[in-house]
Amino acid sequence: MKLNDAPQPSDSGYAISQWQDTDAIYERLQTLLKAPLRPIRRERMDEVLNYFTAHCQGSKALAERAATVIPGGVQHNLAFNHPFPLAVARCDGAHMWDVDGNRYIDFLQAGGPTLLGSNHPAVREKVHTLLDECGPVTGMFHEYEVKLAELIRQHMPAVEMFRMLGSGTEGVMGAIRLARAFTGKRCVIKVGGAYHGWSDQMVYGMRLPGTGRREATGIPRGATGATQECFPNDLDALRRKLWLNRLRGGTAAVIVEPLGPESGTRPVHRDYNAGVRKLCDEFGALLIFDEVVTGFRVGMGGAQGYFGVAPDLTVFGKCLTGGYLMAGGIGGRKDVMMLLAGGIGALSKRAFVGGTLSANPLSCVAGYYAISEMARSNAPVVAGRAGDRLCRGLQEIITRRQLPYVAYNQGSIVHLQTSAVLLLSTRNPIKLLKEVKARKHMMEEMGAAYMAHGIVTLAGSRLYTSMADTDEIIDEALERFDTVLSLV
Ligand code: PMP
C-alpha cells in the first residue's frame, strides 16, 4: 500500500508538537543507566510510607481483604502500587479521590483512554440515555455500530471497515489471525519490548527486547513458535528476518506500537514506521499498527495520520470508547477485512473472530460520543500541550536539581525515567540480572512518593495527560514533583 494522504506533522490536529531527537534521548538514558541509582533518601522514604499509614486506612483495609480473594490483590497490574493499592472512590476530569477522601492529580487516566479527562459528561449522559432505552446489550444490530464505524473511517481513512471487539488483546489476536488468513503466511514479527496484550502468541519479547519466552509461563512452545521479535529501530534486522522467513512459511504480519515499545518508552526514529511499511510491501507482509494507546491520543488520525503511514490493519482498544467497557477492534483494508464476514455456517474462507458482547450498544454509543467530543474539543492537541508543559517542567526540575533522570514526551504521553528499569538491555545479561530488582524497586518507590504527594502515575514512570489538565493543574503537579525530587 502507498502512503496515505493523512495530514503530515506540520499540520495542526496532532498532539506531538515536535518529534524528539530520538538518539539524544537514548544517549541520556544510557548515561542514566551507567550512573549509580539515585533513589529517595532512606529516612525520607520512611516519611513517604508514613503517609499511607496515616491517611489511607480505608484503602489498606480493602487491600488486606482483597489479598485473600484476588490473586495479587488487584485485577490488573495498573492498579498495583507500593506499598498497597489505593481504592479509588471518585474521579472527575483531572482528579481522583480515594476511599479515605484524599485527592490526587490523575496522570494514570485509566492507562490512557480517558483523553477527555475522567468521567466526561458528554459521554456519560449519552450512556445513561442508552441504558434507559435498551440496556447495555440486545444481541441485535444497533444504529451506533454503523455510526461508530463511519466515524472512525472519517478520521482514519486506512480503516475502510471496522470490526468491534472487547479489548486490545482481542483486537491483536483477531488482526493476526486475519493477516494469516489473508496472506496464507505463517510468521508474525513484533518489536521487542512492545506490549500487545496477553494472548498466547504475544507473550513474547515483552517489556525488554530480546526476552523471548521469558514470561510465557503456561504457554506451550507451539503457541509462540511463529512469533519473532526484532530490536526497536533496527530495520536491517527486520529485513533479515523477513528474508529468512521466506523459508519458514513467510511473514503474515509485522506488528508495531507506532511510537515505539511501551507507548514510546523506547522511542522510534521519525522515519521508522515508513521504513517498516516499505519492508512489508517488499516481502508481502501486512503491516499492523497497534493503536490501542495512540489512536486518538496522538491525534484524531491516530499515529498513522501523524506519521503519514497507512497500515493494512489497525488494532484499537481502550482508546476507542474514552474508557467505557468492551473497547477493542480491528480496522483496515476492505479486501482483508471482508475475511471476517462469513456469517453462520459460512463455507467461504473465513477468519473466525468475535464474541457475544462484541457488538453491544453501550460501547458503540460511548465510542461514538467519546470520539465526537474529542474531535469537537480538539482533545488530542489540548492534552498534548499539557504534556509538553509537564515535560518541560520536569526537565527544568531535573536540570536544576542536577539529577540524572530523563523526561521526554510524545504529546500527552510523558515519560519520566528515574531508574530506567524498562531501558535495561538483554545484550548485557550480567548487568541486567544484577540491577533489575533494585531498579524495579526504585521505580515502585518513586511511584509511592508521587502518590504520597498527591500524584497518580502509571508505574512511577509514565504520565498520561488529558484535556482536563489546565496550566494551573500542571503547575500544581510540577510543584509536587519538585518536592518529591527534593527528597532524593
Ligand atoms: N496493545 C497496547 C499497545 C497496549 O498498551 C495494551 C494495553 N495496555 C494492549 C495492546 C492490550 O489491551 P487490553 O488491555 O485492552 O487487552
Residues whose N, C-alpha, C, O or C-beta is under 5 A from the ligand:
A	BS01	PMP	S167 G168 T169 Y195 H196 G197 E257 D290 V292 V293 G317 K318 A327
